Structure formats: structure tokens, C-alpha cells
Amino acid sequence: MPLIPYTGERDERRLLVILYFGTLALLLILLYATFTNLQRYTDSVRGIRRYNFAQFELNGLLSSLQDQETSVRGYLLTNDTAYLQPFHGANVRDSMHFAEVDSLLVEGSWQAQLGWLKVKYTEVEALLESMITDSVGIRIAAEADLVKMGKSKAAMDEVRQLHARLVAQIQLERDDFLETEVRDGLDAPVMLILYSVLAIAATALLFSRLSRALLGVERSKLMLQTKLGELDEEVRNRTSIQSLLQKVLDTSPNGIMTFRSVRNAEGAIIDFEFRSSNLRANAIVGRQDLVGKRLLTEMPGNGSSGLFDGYVDVATTGVPFRNELYYKGEGMNLWFSTHAVRFEDGFMVTFSDITEQKHAQEVNAEADRIALTGQITRTVAHEVRNPLTNIHLAVEQLHDEVQDRDELVQPFFQIIDRNLKRIGTLIKEMLESSKKRELDLVACTLDEIVHTALKHVNDRLELKGIKSEIDLTSDLPTVMADRELIDLAITNIAVNAVEAMEPGKGHLHMGARRVGDEVLLEITDNGKGIPPENVSRLFEPFYSGRTGGLGLGLTTTRSILNSHRVKLEVQSAVGQGTTFTLRFPSEVFVTGTGPAVVVAPEA
């Protein structure tokens, strides 16, 4: 990995971070100190106000009590009730004063002294009340009144002493708050000034540093924009080249795909990932969403067909891989020609659909084989028919001469006649299977073709107690075919299916459906099935899977279908049954009834 050149920007960023957080921490400390200072100052101001109000209320209580004492003495001296007006209105005022003092001096030490003050206050009021009650009319103060006045004076003196003590203690507490107020009242402005100066200095420093940083960022941005412009130009050039290459690939008649290796922790290839594909590849596999997905997940048939192992060898060793194989799976049933080469950490594969070529090769090979068989058959038939005719004439002559012993020799003549007919039928079928056919093409519906074939085997179905079923979709086209020959071909397949099933247990299914630009006609039985090694021999002349069969029915069927350009495929599983699939290409569809405009094949 290349080293990044040192530019000093990292140190600048680091210094900015240190300055920022250092200044922030210092400002927070000063802010906390200022806050606590202001809090103490505020508490001291509240305390001073509280004690001032408390002293005021206590002074009010003492003044009220003194007024009451003066009013009672004036009443006793003059017997004038007007002097009692301050006394009678004192209860409400005194209650308000005591309530205010209680709310201001809530501490326990204050409450104890206030309680004692209330007791003495009440005692003085009670003495004054009794002095008023005992007085009747205008009289000269008696000795008892003088005694009460003395007690009242003594109680009043105690109240004054308590009041003086409370006021002195309040002033002492207030003086402490005054000292705190004076001290903190000076500290708070100093702290605020210091906080402001530091904040301004820090802001200026940060602004200077940020300006330098922003200037550097602006220069870097301009450089980055220049580089991005160059990069965009390069990307456009590469995109143009890639688009041109993709167009070239898309015009290729072959499918082309590229893959990236997917490896495990040990480095072994466990799968491949799709990287790209051209239009032809998408059309062949019938997918356009494979890029970015796994090969074995999306197309597991590559594993079972051996392709994956070949691709692994290509990606590992670099040795190209060529192969022709039959691939069935993921909606494909095709022959492929593949050529894979290593491409970066993966491979590129070029493949083409050679199904038509393979089918043409098979048709040509079969045509050559049938032609050779036909030549041999005609030679053998010619050589056998003449002696067979002579034997037949001789047997008739012999039969006429021994008519008087007909009961004794008749069974032997029947055996000879039956075998002569069998030999004649064999020669006829051999000639029929090998002769070149001239097609009389007419428009036929698949519904007619299938029902006609089923009608031909209906007697066999009823005889063996076998059920039948026809399943035809509604969008089937009309096809051009030789009605007689196509009926013969499909009937031969149906007969083989019926013969392969057990009586009372069989089920014959005949169905047709459209798949892409083809129509598939399937004839399925649930018979004994065909061993894999015998499937390829089904269409060989004189091969039969059942006793007594001539082995020419399916050979004739294949010959008829080939002449109609219809592919015949066989799938079978032993013990489960067999399916014959006839693939009608779009070329045999009548114009306007199939998925494409078609032309009927020449006879």
C-alpha cells in the first residue's frame, strides 16, 4: 500500500482539537466558579433580606405590646375606654407578626426562642386583660392593681430582654451574610470579566486557526475538483470503451460470460460469481439477472454435468477447457459447445447452442443408417420373395393333392401358411420402414391428431383395463403434416406405451402445450420403464423390448417424425414409466396460428 505524503494538515487538525477542548475545559471551569460565586452572593442577599424582615417583624411585635401596655395604663388612670382601642386590635396584628417571624426563622434554635417569646408575650397580654377586667368604673388604683402592674412590668422586661437577645443574634447572623455579600459581590464581576476576556481570546485564536484550516480546505477542494475532473474524464473514456466492447460482445453469435472465483478461508474455489454476460448468453440461459449471483446456486446443473470442475481447473491452472455436452436443467434442454479460458481471478467462457447441429447430425446418421438398412432390406426382400412365392405355390399344389387326407395334414398346412404370412408381413414392414417417404401435407390440429391416435389404441386400453387421459391447452396452433403418417407415428408410440403397462394398473396420459416457440406433445405411461442402457437402442431396426416384437415400429416412427422436422425425445425410469416427447418446431405451424409466422416444410 503506498504511503500518504506528509502535509502538516494532521498536525494542524490536532492542534485545533487541543485548543478547542482546552479552551472549552477552561471556560467550563470559570463558568462553574462564576456560577458558585453568584450562588453564594445570591444566598447571602437572601439571608440579609430574611433577617432584616425578621428583625422588622420582631420590632413590630415589641412595639405592639408596648402600645397595649400604654393603652391599659391610660385606661386604668382615666377609665376612658378610648385608650383600649390599640389593645383590642392587637391580636390580629400580633398573629400576623408571629406568622411572618415563624416563616422567616424556621431553624430549630430560632423556633425554641420564638416559642418562649410567645409564652411571655401571652403572659403579658393575660395580665393586661385581667387588669382591664378587674377595673369597675372610675376609681383610684388599689394595691392589687399595683401588684398586677408590677408583674406586668416584670413580664414586659423579660419580653424586651428576649427581643433584644433575638435581635442581637439576628444582627450577628446578618453580619456574616453581609461579609459574604461584600466579598462575593466583588469576585463575581471579576470572574465575569475574566470569563469574557478568555472567551474572546479563545474565539479569536480558534477563528485564526479555523481560517487557516478553511483556506487549506479550499485549496484541497480545488485540487480535489481538478482530480475529480480528470477522474471523470477517465471514467467516461473507460465507460465508452466498455460500452463499445459490450456492443461487440452483444453482436457475437455465441454466448459469452465472465466469472469471479469465490474462495473459502483456505483459498480453495468453492463457487463462481457472475460478472458479465452478453445478449446471446442471456437469451440462451433465459436469464438477465445473473450478474452478482453464484453459479452453483443459480445453475446447479454445472456441478452435476462436470462443467464446474472444468472451470476450477481453468481458473487454477490456466489451461483452456473445451467440451461438448448435453445440458438439462434450469429450463434448458440443449447441447452446448463450451470454451473456457482464465480471466483474472476467474474465467471467461464462450458457449453456443449446438442442439440443432446435433439433431441434424443424428438425423443424417439415422438417414444413412436407414438408407443402408433399406438397401440391405430390399436386397434381402428380393432374394426372399421369389423363393417364398415358389414355396407358397408348392404348398397350394400340395394341398390340392392331399385333400382326401385334409383332416390329418390341415394343421400342418395352417402352420406353414401362418409362417409364410408372417415372413411376408416382416418383409413388407422392413420395406415400409426403410423407404423414402413423400409427404402429403395438410393442415391438422393437434386435437385431431391426439384423439385419432387414442382411438386407434382404444381397443387395447379396454382389453387391458388401462385408463387414459388427454390434456391439451387452448392455445395450440394448427400444424402442417401428413395426416396418415403422423397418425401412424403417434399410434406406434401409444401402442408401445400400452404394451409396457400392467393390466388394470396402467394410466396413459397424452398432453400438448406450448413452450416458447415450440409445441410439446407428451405421451406418458406408468409402465415398467426402460433401462438407461437400452434407451439409445429404441430406434434401432429390429430391436424390441418385448417378446415377439419385430423392432420396426419405433424405427418407422422416428423416420416419419424426422421427415416432419419433429424431434423425438425419450425419458424413462425403471419401475416408474416412460415419456415420449415430440417437439413440433414453429416451422410446421400454419401461418397465424403459432407464436411466429412460419412456412410449411417441403415434402
C-alpha positions in Angstrom: 0.0 0.0 0.0 1.6 3.4 -1.0 2.5 5.8 1.8 0.4 9.1 2.1 2.7 12.1 1.8 3.0 14.3 5.0 1.4 17.7 4.5 1.1 19.1 8.1 -2.7 19.1 7.9 -2.9 16.4 10.5 -0.8 18.5 13.0 -3.0 21.5 12.3 -6.1 19.5 12.9 -4.6 18.0 16.1 -3.7 21.5 17.4 -7.2 22.8 16.6 -8.7 19.9 18.6 -6.4 20.5 21.5 -7.1 24.3 21.5 -10.8 23.7 21.3 -11.1 21.2 24.1 -8.6 23.1 26.3 -10.4 26.3 25.9 -13.7 24.6 26.4 -12.5 23.0 29.6 -11.1 26.3 31.0 -14.3 28.1 30.1 -16.3 25.5 31.8 -14.2 25.8 35.0 -14.6 29.6 35.0 -18.3 29.2 34.3 -18.6 26.8 37.3 -16.6 29.1 39.6 -18.7 32.2 38.5 -21.9 30.2 39.0 -21.0 29.1 42.5 -19.8 32.7 43.4 -23.1 34.1 42.1 -24.9 31.4 44.0 -23.2 32.3 47.3 -23.8 36.0 46.6 -27.5 35.4 45.9 -27.8 33.3 49.1 -26.1 36.0 51.2 -28.5 38.6 49.8 -31.5 36.4 50.6 -30.1 35.8 54.1 -29.7 39.5 54.7 -33.2 40.2 53.5 -34.6 37.4 55.6 -33.0 38.6 58.8 -34.0 42.2 58.1 -37.6 41.2 57.7 -37.4 39.0 60.8 -36.0 42.0 62.8 -38.7 44.2 61.4 -41.4 41.8 62.5 -39.9 41.4 66.0 -39.7 45.1 66.4 -43.4 45.3 65.3 -44.3 42.7 68.0 -42.5 44.7 70.7 -44.0 47.9 69.6 -47.5 46.4 69.5 -47.0 45.0 73.1 -45.7 48.4 74.3 -48.8 50.1 72.8 -51.1 47.6 74.5 -49.3 48.2 77.9 -49.6 52.0 77.4 -53.3 51.8 76.4 -54.2 49.7 79.5 -52.3 52.1 81.9 -54.1 55.0 80.3 -57.4 53.3 80.8 -56.7 52.5 84.4 -55.7 56.0 85.1 -58.6 57.7 83.2 -61.2 55.0 83.0 -61.6 56.1 79.3 -62.2 53.1 77.0 -60.8 55.0 74.1 -57.4 54.2 75.4 -58.2 50.4 74.9 -58.6 50.7 71.1 -54.9 49.6 70.4 -55.3 46.7 72.9 -58.4 45.3 71.2 -56.9 45.4 67.7 -53.6 43.9 68.7 -54.5 40.2 68.4 -54.8 40.2 64.7 -51.7 42.2 64.1 -49.7 40.1 66.6 -50.8 36.9 64.9 -49.6 38.2 61.6 -46.3 39.3 63.0 -45.7 35.9 64.7 -46.7 34.0 61.4 -44.1 36.1 59.4 -41.4 35.5 62.0 -42.1 31.8 62.1 -41.9 31.6 58.3 -38.6 33.5 58.3 -36.8 31.8 61.2 -37.6 28.1 60.6 -34.5 26.7 62.2 -34.9 24.7 65.4 -32.8 27.1 67.6 -34.9 30.1 66.4 -38.2 28.2 67.0 -37.3 27.5 70.6 -36.6 31.1 71.4 -39.7 32.2 69.5 -41.8 29.8 71.5 -40.5 31.2 74.7 -41.2 34.7 73.4 -44.8 33.7 72.6 -45.2 32.4 76.1 -44.0 35.7 77.7 -46.0 37.7 75.1 -49.1 35.8 76.0 -48.4 36.2 79.7 -48.2 40.0 79.4 -51.4 40.1 77.4 -53.1 38.0 80.0 -52.0 40.3 82.9 -53.2 43.3 80.9 -56.5 41.6 80.2 -57.1 40.8 83.9 -56.2 44.4 84.8 -59.0 45.6 82.5 -61.5 43.0 83.7 -60.9 43.8 87.4 -61.4 47.5 87.0 -65.0 48.8 87.5 -65.8 52.5 86.8 -63.6 55.3 87.7 -61.6 54.6 90.8 -58.3 55.1 92.4 -55.8 52.3 91.8 -55.8 49.9 94.5 -53.0 48.0 96.0 -53.9 44.8 93.9 -53.7 46.8 90.7 -50.3 48.0 91.6 -49.2 44.4 92.2 -50.5 43.4 88.8 -48.9 46.3 87.2 -45.6 45.3 88.7 -46.0 41.8 87.4 -46.8 43.2 84.0 -43.8 45.4 84.1 -41.6 42.4 85.1 -43.0 40.3 82.3 -42.6 43.1 79.8 -39.0 43.5 80.8 -38.5 39.8 80.1 -40.1 40.2 76.7 -37.8 43.2 76.0 -34.7 41.1 77.0 -35.8 38.2 74.8 -36.4 40.7 72.0 -33.0 42.3 72.5 -31.3 38.9 72.5 -33.1 37.7 69.3 -32.3 41.0 67.6 -28.7 40.8 68.6 -28.4 37.2 67.3 -30.2 38.2 64.1 -27.8 41.0 63.5 -24.9 38.7 64.1 -26.1 36.2 61.5 -26.9 39.1 59.1 -23.3 40.5 59.6 -21.9 37.1 58.4 -24.1 37.4 55.3 -23.0 41.0 54.8 -19.3 40.0 54.8 -20.1 37.2 52.2 -22.0 39.7 50.1 -19.2 42.2 50.1 -16.6 39.6 49.3 -18.6 37.7 46.6 -20.0 41.0 45.2 -16.5 41.9 44.2 -15.5 38.4 42.9 -18.5 37.9 40.6 -17.7 40.9 38.2 -14.0 39.9 38.2 -14.9 36.3 37.3 -17.3 37.5 34.6 -14.7 39.9 33.1 -12.1 37.1 33.1 -14.5 34.7 31.5 -15.4 37.2 28.8 -11.7 38.1 28.1 -10.8 34.4 27.9 -13.8 33.6 25.7 -12.9 36.4 23.3 -9.2 35.4 23.2 -10.1 31.7 22.6 -12.6 32.7 19.9 -10.0 34.9 18.2 -7.4 32.1 18.3 -9.9 29.5 17.1 -11.0 31.8 14.4 -7.5 32.4 13.2 -6.8 28.7 13.2 -10.1 27.9 11.5 -9.4 30.5 8.9 -6.1 28.9 8.1 -7.7 25.4 8.1 -10.6 26.6 5.8 -8.0 28.2 3.5 -6.2 24.8 3.3 -9.5 23.0 2.8 -10.4 25.4 0.0 -7.0 24.7 -1.7 -7.6 21.0 -1.2 -11.1 21.3 -2.6 -9.8 23.0 -5.7 -7.1 20.2 -6.1 -9.8 17.6 -5.5 -12.1 19.1 -8.1 -9.3 19.1 -10.6 -8.5 15.4 -9.8 -12.2 14.6 -9.9 -12.5 16.2 -13.3 -9.5 14.1 -14.5 -11.1 11.0 -13.0 -14.5 11.7 -14.6 -12.8 12.0 -17.9 -11.0 8.7 -17.4 -14.2 7.1 -16.3 -16.0 8.4 -19.4 -13.3 7.1 -21.6 -13.4 3.7 -19.9 -17.2 3.6 -20.0 -17.1 4.4 -23.7 -14.5 1.7 -24.3 -16.5 -0.7 -22.1 -19.7 0.2 -23.9 -18.0 -0.4 -27.2 -16.7 -3.8 -26.1 -20.1 -4.7 -24.8 -21.6 -3.9 -28.1 -19.0 -6.0 -29.8 -19.8 -8.8 -27.4 -23.5 -8.4 -27.8 -23.2 -8.8 -31.6 -21.4 -12.1 -31.1 -23.4 -15.2 -32.2 -22.0 -17.0 -29.2 -22.9 -16.6 -25.5 -20.0 -15.0 -23.5 -19.9 -14.9 -19.7 -17.2 -13.9 -17.2 -16.9 -15.2 -13.7 -15.0 -14.3 -10.5 -13.7 -17.1 -8.2 -15.3 -17.4 -4.8 -12.9 -19.0 -2.3 -13.1 -20.3 1.2 -10.8 -19.5 4.1 -8.2 -21.9 2.8 -8.2 -20.3 -0.6 -9.9 -23.2 -2.4 -12.5 -22.3 -5.1 -16.0 -23.2 -3.8 -18.1 -21.3 -6.4 -18.0 -18.7 -9.1 -19.8 -15.3 -9.2 -21.3 -14.0 -12.5 -19.6 -10.8 -13.5 -21.0 -10.1 -17.0 -22.8 -11.7 -19.9 -23.7 -10.7 -23.4 -27.2 -10.7 -25.0 -26.7 -14.0 -26.6 -25.8 -15.6 -23.3 -28.9 -14.1 -21.7 -31.1 -15.4 -24.5 -29.6 -19.0 -24.3 -30.0 -19.3 -20.5 -33.2 -17.3 -20.4 -32.0 -15.0 -17.6 -30.9 -11.4 -17.4 -30.4 -11.1 -13.6 -27.4 -13.3 -13.1 -24.7 -10.7 -12.5 -23.6 -10.7 -8.9 -25.1 -14.2 -8.2 -23.5 -17.6 -7.6 -23.1 -20.1 -10.4 -23.9 -23.3 -8.4 -26.9 -21.5 -6.7 -28.5 -20.3 -9.9 -27.4 -23.1 -12.2 -26.7 -26.2 -10.1 -26.5 -28.4 -13.3 -23.0 -27.1 -13.8 -21.9 -29.2 -10.8 -23.6 -32.4 -11.9 -22.5 -32.1 -15.5 -18.8 -31.7 -14.7 -18.6 -28.2 -16.0 -17.8 -26.7 -12.6 -14.7 -29.0 -12.1 -13.5 -28.0 -15.6 -13.9 -24.3 -14.7 -12.0 -24.8 -11.5 -9.1 -26.3 -13.4 -9.1 -23.4 -15.8 -9.1 -20.8 -13.0 -6.4 -22.7 -11.1 -4.0 -23.9 -13.9 -4.8 -21.5 -16.7 -5.2 -24.4 -19.2 -8.2 -23.8 -21.6 -11.1 -26.1 -21.4 -13.2 -27.3 -24.4 -16.2 -29.5 -24.2 -19.4 -30.5 -26.0 -22.1 -31.7 -23.7 -25.8 -32.2 -23.2 -27.2 -29.9 -20.5 -30.6 -30.4 -18.9 -31.8 -28.2 -16.1 -32.8 -24.6 -15.2 -35.3 -24.6 -18.0 -32.7 -25.7 -20.6 -32.6 -28.9 -22.6 -29.8 -28.3 -25.0 -26.4 -29.4 -26.5 -23.6 -26.9 -25.8 -20.2 -26.3 -27.2 -18.1 -24.6 -24.5 -14.6 -23.0 -24.5 -13.3 -21.5 -21.2 -10.1 -19.6 -20.5 -8.7 -18.0 -17.4 -9.7 -14.3 -16.9 -8.2 -12.5 -13.9 -9.2 -14.5 -10.7 -11.8 -16.5 -12.6 -12.6 -17.4 -16.1 -14.4 -16.4 -19.3 -16.5 -18.9 -21.1 -17.7 -18.8 -24.7 -20.6 -21.2 -25.5 -23.0 -21.8 -28.3 -26.2 -23.8 -28.7 -25.4 -26.7 -31.0 -28.7 -28.6 -30.4 -29.8 -28.1 -34.0 -26.4 -29.3 -35.3 -26.6 -32.3 -33.0 -30.1 -33.1 -34.1 -29.1 -32.6 -37.8 -26.2 -35.0 -37.2 -28.5 -37.5 -35.6 -31.0 -37.2 -38.4 -28.3 -37.5 -41.1 -26.7 -40.5 -39.3 -30.1 -42.1 -38.9 -30.9 -41.4 -42.6 -27.7 -43.0 -43.6 -28.4 -46.0 -41.4 -31.9 -46.3 -42.7 -30.7 -45.9 -46.3 -28.1 -48.7 -45.7 -30.8 -50.8 -43.9 -33.2 -50.1 -46.8 -30.7 -51.2 -49.4 -30.0 -54.4 -47.4 -33.7 -54.9 -46.8 -34.6 -54.5 -50.5 -31.9 -57.0 -51.5 -33.0 -59.5 -48.8 -36.7 -59.0 -49.7 -36.0 -59.6 -53.4 -34.0 -62.7 -52.6 -36.6 -63.9 -50.1 -39.8 -63.1 -52.0 -39.0 -65.3 -55.0 -38.3 -68.4 -53.0 -41.2 -67.5 -50.8 -43.5 -67.3 -53.8 -42.3 -70.7 -55.0 -42.9 -72.2 -51.6 -46.4 -70.7 -51.4 -47.3 -72.1 -54.9 -45.8 -75.5 -53.9 -47.8 -75.6 -50.7 -51.0 -74.8 -52.6 -50.3 -77.6 -55.1 -49.5 -80.0 -52.3 -52.7 -79.0 -50.5 -54.8 -79.8 -53.6 -53.2 -83.2 -54.0 -53.8 -84.3 -50.4 -57.3 -83.1 -50.0 -58.5 -86.6 -49.2 -56.4 -86.6 -46.1 -57.3 -83.0 -45.2 -58.0 -83.7 -41.5 -54.6 -85.2 -41.0 -52.5 -82.6 -42.8 -54.6 -79.5 -42.3 -52.9 -78.3 -39.1 -49.5 -78.5 -40.8 -50.7 -76.5 -43.7 -52.1 -73.9 -41.3 -48.7 -73.6 -39.6 -46.9 -73.3 -43.0 -49.5 -70.7 -44.1 -49.3 -68.6 -40.9 -45.5 -68.5 -41.0 -45.5 -67.6 -44.7 -47.8 -64.7 -43.9 -45.5 -63.7 -41.0 -42.5 -63.7 -43.3 -44.4 -61.7 -45.8 -45.5 -59.2 -43.2 -42.0 -58.9 -41.9 -40.7 -58.2 -45.5 -43.4 -55.6 -46.0 -42.7 -53.8 -42.7 -38.9 -53.9 -43.5 -39.6 -52.3 -46.8 -42.0 -49.8 -45.3 -39.6 -48.7 -42.6 -36.7 -48.1 -45.0 -38.4 -46.5 -48.0 -38.2 -42.8 -48.7 -41.5 -41.1 -47.8 -43.3 -38.5 -49.8 -45.4 -36.3 -47.5 -48.9 -35.2 -48.4 -49.0 -32.2 -46.1 -52.4 -30.9 -44.9 -53.4 -28.6 -42.0 -54.0 -30.7 -38.9 -55.0 -29.7 -35.4 -53.2 -31.4 -32.5 -56.6 -32.2 -31.0 -57.4 -34.3 -34.1 -54.0 -36.0 -34.1 -54.1 -36.9 -30.4 -57.8 -38.1 -30.4 -57.2 -40.2 -33.6 -54.2 -41.9 -32.0 -56.1 -42.6 -28.9 -59.0 -44.0 -30.9 -56.6 -46.5 -32.6 -55.4 -47.9 -29.2 -58.8 -47.7 -27.5 -59.5 -51.5 -28.0 -56.1 -52.3 -26.4 -56.9 -50.0 -23.5 -60.3 -51.6 -22.8 -58.8 -55.1 -23.2 -56.1 -54.4 -20.5 -58.3 -52.2 -18.3 -56.0 -49.2 -18.7 -57.2 -45.6 -18.0 -56.4 -42.8 -20.5 -56.3 -39.0 -20.2 -55.9 -36.2 -22.7 -54.7 -32.7 -21.6 -54.5 -30.1 -24.4 -54.0 -26.4 -23.8 -56.3 -23.9 -25.7 -53.5 -22.0 -27.5 -52.2 -24.8 -29.6 -51.6 -24.0 -33.3 -52.5 -25.9 -36.4 -49.7 -27.8 -38.0 -48.8 -29.0 -41.5 -48.5 -32.8 -41.5 -49.2 -35.9 -43.5 -52.3 -37.0 -41.6 -51.9 -40.7 -42.3 -48.2 -40.9 -41.4 -48.4 -38.7 -38.3 -51.3 -40.8 -37.1 -49.2 -43.9 -37.7 -46.2 -42.5 -35.8 -48.1 -41.4 -32.7 -50.2 -44.6 -32.7 -47.0 -46.7 -32.7 -45.8 -44.7 -29.6 -49.2 -45.2 -27.9 -49.1 -48.9 -28.7 -45.7 -49.3 -27.1 -46.9 -47.4 -24.0 -50.0 -49.6 -23.7 -47.9 -52.8 -24.1 -45.5 -51.6 -21.3 -48.2 -51.3 -18.7 -49.7 -53.9 -16.4 -53.4 -54.7 -17.0 -55.7 -52.9 -14.6 -53.0 -50.6 -13.2 -51.9 -48.6 -16.2 -52.6 -44.9 -16.9 -51.9 -43.4 -20.4 -51.5 -39.6 -20.5 -51.4 -37.6 -23.7 -50.9 -33.9 -23.4 -49.8 -31.0 -25.6 -48.6 -27.5 -24.5 -46.8 -24.6 -26.0 -43.3 -23.9 -24.6 -41.5 -20.9 -26.2 -41.7 -21.2 -30.0 -42.3 -24.9 -29.8 -45.2 -27.2 -29.1 -44.5 -30.2 -26.9 -46.7 -33.3 -27.3 -46.0 -35.8 -24.5 -47.1 -39.4 -24.3 -46.6 -40.8 -20.8 -47.2 -44.3 -19.3 -46.6 -45.7 -15.8 -45.3 -49.0 -17.1 -42.1 -50.9 -16.3 -39.8 -48.3 -17.8 -36.7 -48.8 -19.9 -33.2 -49.3 -18.5 -30.8 -46.4 -19.3 -28.5 -48.5 -21.5 -31.5 -49.5 -23.7 -33.0 -46.1 -24.3 -30.5 -45.2 -27.0 -31.3 -48.5 -28.8 -35.1 -48.0 -29.0 -34.9 -46.7 -32.6 -32.5 -49.3 -33.9 -34.1 -51.5 -36.6 -35.1 -55.0 -35.3 -34.6 -54.0 -31.6 -37.6 -54.7 -29.5 -38.0 -54.7 -25.7 -40.9 -57.2 -25.7 -41.1 -60.8 -26.8 -42.3 -61.3 -30.4 -41.8 -57.7 -31.4 -40.2 -57.0 -34.8 -38.4 -53.9 -33.6 -39.5 -51.8 -36.6 -42.4 -49.7 -35.1 -40.3 -47.0 -33.4 -37.8 -47.0 -36.3 -40.7 -46.2 -38.6 -42.0 -43.6 -36.1 -38.6 -41.9 -35.9 -38.3 -41.9 -39.7 -41.8 -40.3 -40.1 -41.2 -37.6 -37.4 -37.8 -36.7 -38.9 -39.4 -36.2 -42.3 -41.8 -33.8 -40.5 -38.9 -32.0 -38.7 -40.3 -33.1 -35.4 -37.8 -34.1 -32.7 -38.5 -37.2 -30.6 -37.1 -37.5 -27.1 -37.4 -40.2 -24.5 -37.2 -40.1 -20.8 -37.7 -43.2 -18.7 -37.2 -44.5 -15.2 -37.3 -48.2 -14.4 -40.4 -49.1 -12.4 -41.9 -45.6 -12.9 -42.7 -45.3 -16.6 -41.7 -43.6 -19.8 -42.4 -40.3 -21.5 -42.1 -39.8 -25.3 -41.8 -36.0 -26.1 -42.5 -34.8 -29.7 -41.2 -31.2 -30.3 -43.1 -29.5 -33.1 -41.0 -26.5 -34.3 -42.5 -23.3 -35.3 -41.7 -24.1 -39.0 -44.5 -26.6 -39.1 -47.2 -24.2 -37.7 -49.8 -22.9 -40.1 -49.4 -19.1 -40.6 -51.3 -17.1 -38.0 -51.9 -20.0 -35.5 -48.5 -20.3 -34.0 -46.2 -17.9 -32.0 -44.4 -16.9 -35.2 -45.1 -16.6 -38.9 -44.0 -19.9 -40.4 -43.6 -21.7 -43.6 -44.6 -25.4 -44.0 -41.8 -27.7 -44.8 -41.4 -29.1 -48.3 -42.4 -32.6 -48.9 
